[in-house]
Amino acid sequence: MAHATSRFLTQADINGRQVSFFSPPHTEPDFPWVDVEELAAAFLEPDAAKRMVRHAHDFDRDNRPVTTARHGDKIVTIIPHAFAQGLCGAIDQWDGFVKKDEDETGPAHDAYCRAAGHVAADHWPLELDQLIHAFHNPGGPFLREGR
């Protein structure tokens, strides 16, 4: 697997909080990755957001779908777009959101996806073929089995 160093792209306002986005930590087409603690803190209490970082690092050590990136003088934990969507969906469920139909998503998921879409369009534009590849290969090698 070809590794690349993630670099800070920008911050976006999500639910009144600044959330940092990064380039993917690999060379395949992918969507921007996000600081898991900042994303969780946009919807949860600070202690719960810190626990999310610990939980993210507890995933299968051989197939860990998270990594770290430098942001200024800090090292932060970043997750792929697909995991960020899942995290926000879980937060919506935790907050009592109940789907009215199969395609409905909750407010945390919607707020994150709107911000992520703007970040991708403005700071990480992909050609059409790269977008299609990223859509079918979320997280790149970090979410592919047997990496």
Secondary structure, 3 states (H helix, E strand, C coil): CCECCCCEEEEEEECCEEEEEECCCECCCCCCEEEHHHHHHCCCCHHHHHHHHHHHHCCCHHHCCCEEEEECCEEEEEECHHHHHHHHHHHHHHCCCCCCCCCCCCHHHHHHHHHHHHHHHHHCCCCHHHHHHHHHCCCHHHCCCCC
